[in-house]
Amino acid sequence: MTTTYVLVHGAWHGPWAWERLVPLLHAAGARTVTPDLGVPGDGDHGDHGLHDDARTVVAALDSVPDGDDVVLVGHSYAGLVVREAADARPDAVDHLVLVDGWAGPDGAGLFDLAPDSFATAVRAAAAASPDGDGRMIPAPPPAAFGITGAADTAWLAPRLVPQPLRTFTEASRLRGAVDAIPGTAVHCRPATYPFDRFGAALGYRTRALDGPHDVMLTDAEPLARLLLEAPA
């Protein structure tokens, strides 16, 4: 039985966020799918929301070969995305993994889970952005993701992209099917937000991992081990 890991990147990132992790999963015999939550083409990015991202992940799940075990992984903002996608395709997901992931019940959006200070700062950054009419959030510097080393900073900074504000304001839509799927919540230490509590509140087992929020960039090997162990 082959396991396919559907790896979903967080806000301001792209599929490239998993570049250092994917070869390690392949070496263990797994397959990977890395959907892109970015808005294709020249459409109105500001109208892009959480539900659009969930539909992208549903399409990725539908692309997995029949018979594969599927581990659906969401980093940061994508914790909300993967839970909504899994709720729409519960028979297609064997295990959910949140990596420092925002997650909550039906009706919870990222701004509902985050501190007021976070939401205020993000809205202010969007309002001050020269790109558009306040509907896009400029990418913060790599240090906001815990990336401070010179080489990793130089690698990450030019890859970060603006994020639609609507992805943070839109409330998740869950019917309850996702609650029957077992899950693991990986939370990075030192903690930035209470990601361990988000996972525990959903009944997921929690696993600590020393590293920054963008742990897949700095500590790909220990993260790969946790992902490979997750379905067991």
Accessible surface in RSA format (square Angstrom, percent):
REM  Atomic radii and reference values for relative SASA: ProtOr
REM  Chains: A
REM  Algorithm: Lee & Richards
REM  Probe-radius: 1.40
REM  Slices: 20
REM RES _ NUM      All-atoms   Total-Side   Main-Chain    Non-polar    All polar
REM                ABS   REL    ABS   REL    ABS   REL    ABS   REL    ABS   REL
RES MET A   1   178.28  92.3  91.58  60.6  86.70 206.4  98.65  83.9  79.63 105.5
RES THR A   2    43.98  31.3  37.04  37.6   6.93  16.5   8.46  11.4  35.52  53.7
RES THR A   3    30.97  22.0  28.33  28.7   2.63   6.3   8.12  10.9  22.85  34.5
RES THR A   4     1.18   0.8   1.18   1.2   0.00   0.0   1.18   1.6   0.00   0.0
RES TYR A   5     3.39   1.6   3.39   1.9   0.00   0.0   0.40   0.3   2.99   3.7
RES VAL A   6     0.00   0.0   0.00   0.0   0.00   0.0   0.00   0.0   0.00   0.0
RES LEU A   7     0.14   0.1   0.00   0.0   0.14   0.4   0.00   0.0   0.14   0.4
RES VAL A   8     0.00   0.0   0.00   0.0   0.00   0.0   0.00   0.0   0.00   0.0
RES HIS A   9     5.53   3.0   5.53   3.8   0.00   0.0   5.53   5.7   0.00   0.0
RES GLY A  10     1.53   1.9   0.00   N/A   1.53   1.9   0.63   1.7   0.91   2.0
RES ALA A  11     6.24   5.7   2.83   4.4   3.41   7.8   3.76   5.3   2.49   6.6
RES TRP A  12    21.48   8.6  21.06  10.2   0.41   1.0  21.06  11.2   0.41   0.7
RES HIS A  13     8.63   4.7   1.47   1.0   7.16  18.3   1.32   1.4   7.31   8.5
RES GLY A  14     4.53   5.6   0.00   N/A   4.53   5.6   4.53  12.4   0.00   0.0
RES PRO A  15    37.11  27.0  32.24  29.4   4.87  17.7  32.62  26.9   4.49  27.9
RES TRP A  16    44.50  17.9  38.91  18.8   5.59  13.1  33.82  18.0  10.68  17.3
RES ALA A  17     0.01   0.0   0.00   0.0   0.01   0.0   0.00   0.0   0.01   0.0
RES TRP A  18     0.61   0.2   0.59   0.3   0.01   0.0   0.61   0.3   0.00   0.0
RES GLU A  19    93.98  54.0  78.99  59.8  14.99  35.7  36.61  70.8  57.38  46.8
RES ARG A  20    79.90  33.5  67.30  34.3  12.61  30.0  41.92  57.3  37.98  23.0
RES LEU A  21     0.00   0.0   0.00   0.0   0.00   0.0   0.00   0.0   0.00   0.0
RES VAL A  22    27.51  18.1  27.51  24.9   0.00   0.0  27.51  23.9   0.00   0.0
RES PRO A  23    74.84  54.5  66.88  61.0   7.96  28.9  69.89  57.7   4.95  30.8
RES LEU A  24    55.40  30.9  49.90  35.7   5.51  13.8  50.53  35.5   4.88  13.1
RES LEU A  25     0.00   0.0   0.00   0.0   0.00   0.0   0.00   0.0   0.00   0.0
RES HIS A  26    90.71  49.6  75.63  52.6  15.08  38.6  52.75  54.4  37.97  44.2
RES ALA A  27    92.74  85.3  47.40  73.1  45.34 103.1  60.45  85.1  32.29  85.5
RES ALA A  28    60.81  55.9  17.50  27.0  43.32  98.5  30.77  43.3  30.04  79.6
RES GLY A  29    56.42  69.6   0.00   N/A  56.42  69.6  36.39  99.9  20.03  44.9
RES ALA A  30    11.66  10.7   3.12   4.8   8.54  19.4   4.72   6.7   6.93  18.4
RES ARG A  31   105.36  44.2 103.75  52.9   1.61   3.8  48.16  65.8  57.20  34.7
RES THR A  32    29.24  20.8   5.51   5.6  23.73  56.6   0.01   0.0  29.23  44.2
RES VAL A  33    40.88  26.9  36.12  32.7   4.76  11.5  40.88  35.5   0.00   0.0
RES THR A  34    45.98  32.7  30.04  30.4  15.94  38.0   5.73   7.7  40.25  60.8
RES PRO A  35    13.93  10.2   3.82   3.5  10.11  36.8  13.80  11.4   0.13   0.8
RES ASP A  36    79.96  56.0  67.23  66.9  12.72  30.1  22.76  53.6  57.20  57.0
RES LEU A  37    11.95   6.7   6.12   4.4   5.83  14.7   7.05   5.0   4.90  13.2
RES GLY A  38    40.47  49.9   0.00   N/A  40.47  49.9  32.33  88.7   8.14  18.2
RES VAL A  39    36.22  23.8  19.33  17.5  16.89  40.7  19.55  17.0  16.67  45.2
RES PRO A  40   115.38  84.1  95.59  87.1  19.79  71.9 106.91  88.3   8.47  52.7
RES GLY A  41    63.53  78.3   0.00   N/A  63.53  78.3  39.91 109.5  23.62  52.9
RES ASP A  42   154.20 108.0 115.80 115.3  38.40  90.8  41.08  96.7 113.12 112.8
RES GLY A  43    46.35  57.2   0.00   N/A  46.35  57.2  34.95  95.9  11.40  25.5
RES ASP A  44    79.97  56.0  55.57  55.3  24.40  57.7  36.45  85.8  43.52  43.4
RES HIS A  45    65.57  35.8  62.24  43.3   3.33   8.5  43.45  44.8  22.12  25.7
RES GLY A  46     6.31   7.8   0.00   N/A   6.31   7.8   1.10   3.0   5.21  11.7
RES ASP A  47    74.02  51.8  68.50  68.2   5.52  13.1  21.69  51.0  52.33  52.2
RES HIS A  48    25.04  13.7  21.32  14.8   3.72   9.5  16.35  16.8   8.70  10.1
RES GLY A  49     0.11   0.1   0.00   N/A   0.11   0.1   0.11   0.3   0.00   0.0
RES LEU A  50     0.07   0.0   0.07   0.0   0.00   0.0   0.07   0.0   0.00   0.0
RES HIS A  51    19.39  10.6  18.87  13.1   0.52   1.3  13.02  13.4   6.37   7.4
RES ASP A  52    41.48  29.1  37.51  37.3   3.96   9.4  10.09  23.7  31.39  31.3
RES ASP A  53     1.54   1.1   1.54   1.5   0.00   0.0   0.00   0.0   1.54   1.5
RES ALA A  54     4.49   4.1   4.49   6.9   0.00   0.0   4.49   6.3   0.00   0.0
RES ARG A  55   137.44  57.7 130.97  66.8   6.46  15.4  72.43  99.0  65.00  39.4
RES THR A  56    45.74  32.5  38.80  39.3   6.94  16.5  22.56  30.3  23.18  35.0
RES VAL A  57     0.00   0.0   0.00   0.0   0.00   0.0   0.00   0.0   0.00   0.0
RES VAL A  58    20.30  13.4  20.30  18.4   0.00   0.0  20.30  17.6   0.00   0.0
RES ALA A  59    62.22  57.2  51.26  79.1  10.97  24.9  55.51  78.2   6.71  17.8
RES ALA A  60    10.43   9.6   3.50   5.4   6.93  15.8   9.76  13.8   0.67   1.8
RES LEU A  61     6.51   3.6   0.17   0.1   6.34  15.9   0.17   0.1   6.34  17.1
RES ASP A  62    84.42  59.1  50.87  50.6  33.55  79.3  32.34  76.1  52.08  51.9
RES SER A  63    75.34  63.7  41.81  55.8  33.53  77.2  46.63  99.3  28.71  40.2
RES VAL A  64    14.69   9.7   4.07   3.7  10.63  25.6   4.22   3.7  10.47  28.4
RES PRO A  65    65.93  48.0  52.85  48.2  13.08  47.5  63.34  52.3   2.59  16.1
RES ASP A  66   150.31 105.3 118.52 118.0  31.80  75.2  43.63 102.7 106.68 106.4
RES GLY A  67    56.54  69.7   0.00   N/A  56.54  69.7  41.16 112.9  15.39  34.5
RES ASP A  68    21.17  14.8   6.58   6.5  14.59  34.5   0.02   0.1  21.14  21.1
RES ASP A  69    51.19  35.9  51.19  50.9   0.00   0.0   5.75  13.5  45.44  45.3
RES VAL A  70     6.78   4.5   6.78   6.1   0.00   0.0   6.78   5.9   0.00   0.0
RES VAL A  71     0.64   0.4   0.64   0.6   0.00   0.0   0.64   0.6   0.00   0.0
RES LEU A  72     0.00   0.0   0.00   0.0   0.00   0.0   0.00   0.0   0.00   0.0
RES VAL A  73     0.00   0.0   0.00   0.0   0.00   0.0   0.00   0.0   0.00   0.0
RES GLY A  74     0.00   0.0   0.00   N/A   0.00   0.0   0.00   0.0   0.00   0.0
RES HIS A  75     1.36   0.7   1.36   0.9   0.00   0.0   1.36   1.4   0.00   0.0
RES SER A  76    13.20  11.2  13.20  17.6   0.00   0.0   2.32   4.9  10.88  15.2
RES TYR A  77     1.96   0.9   1.96   1.1   0.00   0.0   1.96   1.5   0.00   0.0
RES ALA A  78     0.00   0.0   0.00   0.0   0.00   0.0   0.00   0.0   0.00   0.0
RES GLY A  79     0.00   0.0   0.00   N/A   0.00   0.0   0.00   0.0   0.00   0.0
RES LEU A  80     3.15   1.8   2.31   1.7   0.83   2.1   2.72   1.9   0.43   1.2
RES VAL A  81     0.00   0.0   0.00   0.0   0.00   0.0   0.00   0.0   0.00   0.0
RES VAL A  82     0.00   0.0   0.00   0.0   0.00   0.0   0.00   0.0   0.00   0.0
RES ARG A  83     5.84   2.5   5.84   3.0   0.00   0.0   1.78   2.4   4.06   2.5
RES GLU A  84    16.26   9.3  15.05  11.4   1.21   2.9   8.38  16.2   7.87   6.4
RES ALA A  85     0.13   0.1   0.00   0.0   0.13   0.3   0.13   0.2   0.00   0.0
RES ALA A  86     0.00   0.0   0.00   0.0   0.00   0.0   0.00   0.0   0.00   0.0
RES ASP A  87     3.48   2.4   3.48   3.5   0.00   0.0   0.60   1.4   2.89   2.9
RES ALA A  88    46.00  42.3  30.94  47.7  15.06  34.3  33.77  47.6  12.23  32.4
RES ARG A  89    93.28  39.2  90.70  46.2   2.58   6.1  24.43  33.4  68.85  41.7
RES PRO A  90    40.96  29.9  33.85  30.9   7.10  25.8  33.87  28.0   7.09  44.1
RES ASP A  91   152.46 106.8 114.25 113.7  38.21  90.4  42.92 101.0 109.54 109.2
RES ALA A  92    31.36  28.8  18.93  29.2  12.42  28.3  29.21  41.1   2.15   5.7
RES VAL A  93     9.04   6.0   0.00   0.0   9.04  21.8   0.36   0.3   8.69  23.6
RES ASP A  94    70.91  49.7  58.64  58.4  12.28  29.0  18.98  44.7  51.94  51.8
RES HIS A  95    10.98   6.0  10.98   7.6   0.00   0.0   7.35   7.6   3.63   4.2
RES LEU A  96     0.00   0.0   0.00   0.0   0.00   0.0   0.00   0.0   0.00   0.0
RES VAL A  97     0.40   0.3   0.40   0.4   0.00   0.0   0.40   0.4   0.00   0.0
RES LEU A  98     1.83   1.0   1.83   1.3   0.00   0.0   1.83   1.3   0.00   0.0
RES VAL A  99     0.00   0.0   0.00   0.0   0.00   0.0   0.00   0.0   0.00   0.0
RES ASP A 100     3.41   2.4   3.41   3.4   0.00   0.0   0.00   0.0   3.41   3.4
RES GLY A 101     1.68   2.1   0.00   N/A   1.68   2.1   0.00   0.0   1.68   3.8
RES TRP A 102     8.68   3.5   8.68   4.2   0.00   0.0   1.85   1.0   6.82  11.1
RES ALA A 103     1.85   1.7   0.00   0.0   1.85   4.2   0.00   0.0   1.85   4.9
RES GLY A 104     5.16   6.4   0.00   N/A   5.16   6.4   3.94  10.8   1.22   2.7
RES PRO A 105    88.61  64.6  84.72  77.2   3.89  14.1  88.61  73.2   0.00   0.0
RES ASP A 106    89.75  62.9  67.79  67.5  21.96  51.9  19.35  45.5  70.40  70.2
RES GLY A 107    39.88  49.2   0.00   N/A  39.88  49.2  24.76  67.9  15.12  33.9
RES ALA A 108     9.63   8.9   7.09  10.9   2.54   5.8   9.63  13.6   0.00   0.0
RES GLY A 109     0.72   0.9   0.00   N/A   0.72   0.9   0.72   2.0   0.00   0.0
RES LEU A 110     2.19   1.2   1.77   1.3   0.42   1.1   1.77   1.2   0.42   1.1
RES PHE A 111    26.45  13.2  14.47   9.0  11.97  31.2  14.66   8.9  11.79  33.7
RES ASP A 112   100.25  70.2  65.40  65.1  34.85  82.4  22.91  53.9  77.34  77.1
RES LEU A 113    39.21  21.8  19.75  14.1  19.46  48.9  22.63  15.9  16.58  44.6
RES ALA A 114     8.37   7.7   0.00   0.0   8.37  19.0   0.14   0.2   8.23  21.8
RES PRO A 115    58.27  42.5  45.65  41.6  12.62  45.9  57.97  47.9   0.30   1.9
RES ASP A 116   121.41  85.0 115.04 114.5   6.38  15.1  36.81  86.6  84.60  84.4
RES SER A 117    84.24  71.2  69.58  92.9  14.66  33.8  56.30 119.9  27.94  39.1
RES PHE A 118    38.69  19.4  32.35  20.0   6.34  16.5  38.68  23.5   0.01   0.0
RES ALA A 119    14.01  12.9  14.01  21.6   0.00   0.0  14.01  19.7   0.00   0.0
RES THR A 120    90.66  64.5  86.29  87.5   4.37  10.4  64.99  87.3  25.67  38.8
RES ALA A 121    62.60  57.6  50.52  78.0  12.08  27.5  57.68  81.2   4.92  13.0
RES VAL A 122    12.87   8.5  11.43  10.3   1.44   3.5  12.87  11.2   0.00   0.0
RES ARG A 123   115.73  48.6 111.72  57.0   4.01   9.5  43.03  58.8  72.69  44.1
RES ALA A 124    58.45  53.7  47.32  73.0  11.13  25.3  54.91  77.3   3.54   9.4
RES ALA A 125    41.48  38.1  30.64  47.3  10.84  24.7  39.75  56.0   1.73   4.6
RES ALA A 126     0.48   0.4   0.48   0.7   0.00   0.0   0.48   0.7   0.00   0.0
RES ALA A 127    81.02  74.5  50.86  78.5  30.16  68.6  53.82  75.8  27.20  72.1
RES ALA A 128    83.32  76.6  50.75  78.3  32.58  74.1  61.63  86.8  21.70  57.5
RES SER A 129    13.09  11.1   2.35   3.1  10.74  24.7   2.34   5.0  10.76  15.1
RES PRO A 130   127.45  92.9  89.37  81.5  38.08 138.4 101.75  84.0  25.70 159.7
RES ASP A 131    86.85  60.8  79.69  79.3   7.16  16.9  27.38  64.4  59.47  59.3
RES GLY A 132    67.94  83.8   0.00   N/A  67.94  83.8  37.71 103.5  30.23  67.7
RES ASP A 133   103.86  72.8  69.85  69.5  34.01  80.4  49.75 117.1  54.11  54.0
RES GLY A 134    17.46  21.5   0.00   N/A  17.46  21.5   8.75  24.0   8.72  19.5
RES ARG A 135    85.47  35.9  85.24  43.5   0.23   0.5  44.76  61.2  40.71  24.7
RES MET A 136    26.39  13.7  26.15  17.3   0.25   0.6  26.15  22.2   0.25   0.3
RES ILE A 137     2.99   1.7   2.99   2.2   0.00   0.0   2.99   2.2   0.00   0.0
RES PRO A 138    47.55  34.7  41.41  37.7   6.14  22.3  42.98  35.5   4.57  28.4
RES ALA A 139    36.85  33.9  11.32  17.5  25.54  58.1  11.32  15.9  25.54  67.6
RES PRO A 140    34.53  25.2  25.78  23.5   8.75  31.8  32.56  26.9   1.97  12.2
RES PRO A 141    88.19  64.3  81.39  74.2   6.79  24.7  87.61  72.3   0.57   3.6
RES PRO A 142    11.52   8.4  11.52  10.5   0.00   0.0  11.52   9.5   0.00   0.0
RES ALA A 143    62.96  57.9  46.45  71.7  16.52  37.6  46.61  65.6  16.35  43.3
RES ALA A 144    60.37  55.5  23.06  35.6  37.31  84.9  35.12  49.5  25.25  66.9
RES PHE A 145    11.55   5.8  11.55   7.2   0.00   0.0  11.55   7.0   0.00   0.0
RES GLY A 146    33.40  41.2   0.00   N/A  33.40  41.2  20.27  55.6  13.13  29.4
RES ILE A 147     2.58   1.5   0.64   0.5   1.94   4.7   1.49   1.1   1.09   3.0
RES THR A 148   111.41  79.2  82.10  83.2  29.31  69.9  56.22  75.5  55.20  83.4
RES GLY A 149    41.57  51.3   0.00   N/A  41.57  51.3  36.22  99.4   5.35  12.0
RES ALA A 150    89.81  82.6  69.22 106.8  20.59  46.8  76.99 108.4  12.82  34.0
RES ALA A 151    82.50  75.9  65.68 101.4  16.82  38.3  74.29 104.6   8.21  21.7
RES ASP A 152    34.14  23.9  33.23  33.1   0.90   2.1   2.00   4.7  32.13  32.0
RES THR A 153    44.04  31.3  44.04  44.6   0.00   0.0  42.07  56.5   1.97   3.0
RES ALA A 154    71.41  65.7  50.94  78.6  20.47  46.6  60.22  84.8  11.19  29.6
RES TRP A 155    50.99  20.5  44.77  21.7   6.23  14.6  36.64  19.5  14.36  23.3
RES LEU A 156     0.00   0.0   0.00   0.0   0.00   0.0   0.00   0.0   0.00   0.0
RES ALA A 157    47.11  43.3  32.70  50.5  14.42  32.8  33.58  47.3  13.53  35.8
RES PRO A 158   102.97  75.0  62.06  56.6  40.91 148.7  74.96  61.9  28.01 174.1
RES ARG A 159    82.03  34.4  74.95  38.2   7.08  16.9  21.95  30.0  60.08  36.4
RES LEU A 160    20.58  11.5   3.44   2.5  17.14  43.1   3.44   2.4  17.14  46.1
RES VAL A 161    70.68  46.5  70.46  63.8   0.23   0.5  70.68  61.4   0.00   0.0
RES PRO A 162    59.73  43.5  52.59  47.9   7.14  26.0  52.59  43.4   7.14  44.4
RES GLN A 163    15.70   8.8  15.70  11.5   0.00   0.0   0.00   0.0  15.70  11.9
RES PRO A 164     9.75   7.1   9.75   8.9   0.00   0.0   9.75   8.1   0.00   0.0
RES LEU A 165    27.55  15.3  27.55  19.7   0.00   0.0  27.55  19.3   0.00   0.0
RES ARG A 166   102.55  43.1  99.20  50.6   3.35   8.0  28.22  38.6  74.33  45.0
RES THR A 167     0.37   0.3   0.17   0.2   0.21   0.5   0.17   0.2   0.21   0.3
RES PHE A 168     2.26   1.1   2.07   1.3   0.19   0.5   2.07   1.3   0.19   0.5
RES THR A 169    58.17  41.4  32.60  33.0  25.57  60.9  23.93  32.1  34.24  51.8
RES GLU A 170    25.88  14.9  19.00  14.4   6.87  16.4  18.14  35.1   7.73   6.3
RES ALA A 171    42.38  39.0  36.42  56.2   5.96  13.6  36.47  51.4   5.92  15.7
RES SER A 172     3.57   3.0   1.67   2.2   1.90   4.4   1.62   3.4   1.95   2.7
RES ARG A 173   144.06  60.5 136.77  69.7   7.29  17.4  62.68  85.7  81.38  49.3
RES LEU A 174    22.92  12.8   7.25   5.2  15.68  39.4   7.78   5.5  15.14  40.7
RES ARG A 175   179.83  75.5 138.50  70.6  41.33  98.4  86.25 117.9  93.58  56.7
RES GLY A 176    33.98  41.9   0.00   N/A  33.98  41.9  22.81  62.6  11.17  25.0
RES ALA A 177    33.41  30.7  18.82  29.0  14.59  33.2  30.22  42.6   3.19   8.5
RES VAL A 178     0.47   0.3   0.43   0.4   0.04   0.1   0.43   0.4   0.04   0.1
RES ASP A 179   102.56  71.8  69.97  69.6  32.59  77.1  33.40  78.6  69.16  69.0
RES ALA A 180    92.96  85.5  55.97  86.4  36.99  84.1  68.24  96.1  24.72  65.5
RES ILE A 181    11.24   6.4   7.01   5.2   4.22  10.2   8.63   6.2   2.60   7.1
RES PRO A 182    79.53  58.0  68.00  62.0  11.53  41.9  79.08  65.3   0.45   2.8
RES GLY A 183     7.04   8.7   0.00   N/A   7.04   8.7   0.00   0.0   7.04  15.8
RES THR A 184     4.27   3.0   4.27   4.3   0.00   0.0   4.27   5.7   0.00   0.0
RES ALA A 185     1.95   1.8   1.95   3.0   0.00   0.0   1.95   2.8   0.00   0.0
RES VAL A 186     2.34   1.5   1.04   0.9   1.29   3.1   1.04   0.9   1.29   3.5
RES HIS A 187    30.46  16.6  30.46  21.2   0.00   0.0  18.24  18.8  12.22  14.2
RES CYS A 188     2.74   2.1   1.36   1.5   1.38   3.2   1.36   3.5   1.38   1.5
RES ARG A 189   117.91  49.5 114.66  58.5   3.24   7.7  38.52  52.6  79.39  48.1
RES PRO A 190   120.29  87.7 108.31  98.7  11.98  43.5 115.32  95.2   4.98  30.9
RES ALA A 191    75.70  69.6  44.06  68.0  31.65  72.0  45.11  63.5  30.60  81.1
RES THR A 192    82.41  58.6  50.56  51.3  31.85  75.9  55.65  74.7  26.76  40.5
RES TYR A 193    65.59  30.6  60.23  34.3   5.36  14.0  37.97  28.5  27.62  34.0
RES PRO A 194    36.74  26.8  31.13  28.4   5.60  20.4  36.22  29.9   0.51   3.2
RES PHE A 195     5.79   2.9   3.25   2.0   2.54   6.6   3.25   2.0   2.54   7.3
RES ASP A 196    51.75  36.3  50.81  50.6   0.94   2.2   7.40  17.4  44.36  44.2
RES ARG A 197   161.37  67.8 156.13  79.6   5.24  12.5  63.08  86.2  98.29  59.6
RES PHE A 198    24.93  12.5  22.42  13.9   2.51   6.5  24.38  14.8   0.55   1.6
RES GLY A 199     0.00   0.0   0.00   N/A   0.00   0.0   0.00   0.0   0.00   0.0
RES ALA A 200    59.51  54.7  42.19  65.1  17.32  39.4  44.03  62.0  15.48  41.0
RES ALA A 201    90.45  83.2  46.22  71.3  44.23 100.6  59.33  83.6  31.12  82.4
RES LEU A 202    44.68  24.9  16.37  11.7  28.31  71.2  22.13  15.5  22.55  60.7
RES GLY A 203    68.33  84.3   0.00   N/A  68.33  84.3  35.51  97.5  32.82  73.5
RES TYR A 204    15.91   7.4   7.44   4.2   8.47  22.0   8.09   6.1   7.81   9.6
RES ARG A 205    82.10  34.5  69.15  35.2  12.95  30.8  44.76  61.2  37.34  22.6
RES THR A 206    49.40  35.1  34.42  34.9  14.98  35.7   4.26   5.7  45.14  68.2
RES ARG A 207   100.85  42.3  98.63  50.3   2.22   5.3  26.48  36.2  74.37  45.1
RES ALA A 208    40.37  37.1  15.74  24.3  24.63  56.0  15.74  22.2  24.63  65.2
RES LEU A 209    15.43   8.6  13.96  10.0   1.48   3.7  15.43  10.8   0.00   0.0
RES ASP A 210    89.57  62.7  81.50  81.1   8.07  19.1  35.26  83.0  54.31  54.2
RES GLY A 211    13.25  16.3   0.00   N/A  13.25  16.3  11.51  31.6   1.73   3.9
RES PRO A 212    31.19  22.7  20.97  19.1  10.22  37.1  30.51  25.2   0.68   4.2
RES HIS A 213    20.03  10.9  17.35  12.1   2.68   6.9  11.63  12.0   8.40   9.8
RES ASP A 214     0.00   0.0   0.00   0.0   0.00   0.0   0.00   0.0   0.00   0.0
RES VAL A 215     0.00   0.0   0.00   0.0   0.00   0.0   0.00   0.0   0.00   0.0
RES MET A 216     0.04   0.0   0.04   0.0   0.00   0.0   0.04   0.0   0.00   0.0
RES LEU A 217     6.46   3.6   0.78   0.6   5.68  14.3   0.78   0.5   5.68  15.3
RES THR A 218    56.46  40.2  23.35  23.7  33.11  78.9  27.92  37.5  28.54  43.1
RES ASP A 219    42.47  29.7  38.30  38.1   4.16   9.8   4.16   9.8  38.30  38.2
RES ALA A 220    13.55  12.5   9.22  14.2   4.33   9.9   9.22  13.0   4.33  11.5
RES GLU A 221   105.93  60.8 103.24  78.1   2.69   6.4  27.89  53.9  78.04  63.7
RES PRO A 222    35.39  25.8  34.00  31.0   1.39   5.0  34.20  28.2   1.19   7.4
RES LEU A 223     0.00   0.0   0.00   0.0   0.00   0.0   0.00   0.0   0.00   0.0
RES ALA A 224     4.11   3.8   4.11   6.3   0.00   0.0   4.11   5.8   0.00   0.0
RES ARG A 225   132.71  55.7 131.01  66.8   1.70   4.0  58.52  80.0  74.19  45.0
RES LEU A 226    31.68  17.6  27.81  19.9   3.87   9.7  27.98  19.6   3.70  10.0
RES LEU A 227     0.42   0.2   0.41   0.3   0.01   0.0   0.42   0.3   0.00   0.0
RES LEU A 228    68.38  38.1  48.20  34.5  20.18  50.7  48.39  34.0  19.98  53.8
RES GLU A 229   104.24  59.8  97.10  73.5   7.14  17.0  46.12  89.2  58.12  47.4
RES ALA A 230     4.15   3.8   0.54   0.8   3.61   8.2   4.05   5.7   0.09   0.2
RES PRO A 231    60.42  44.0  31.77  29.0  28.65 104.2  32.54  26.9  27.88 173.3
RES ALA A 232   109.00 100.2  53.01  81.8  55.99 127.4  93.62 131.8  15.38  40.7
END  Absolute sums over single chains surface
CHAIN  1 A     9841.7       7212.8       2628.9       5663.9       4177.8
END  Absolute sums over all chains
TOTAL          9841.7       7212.8       2628.9       5663.9       4177.8
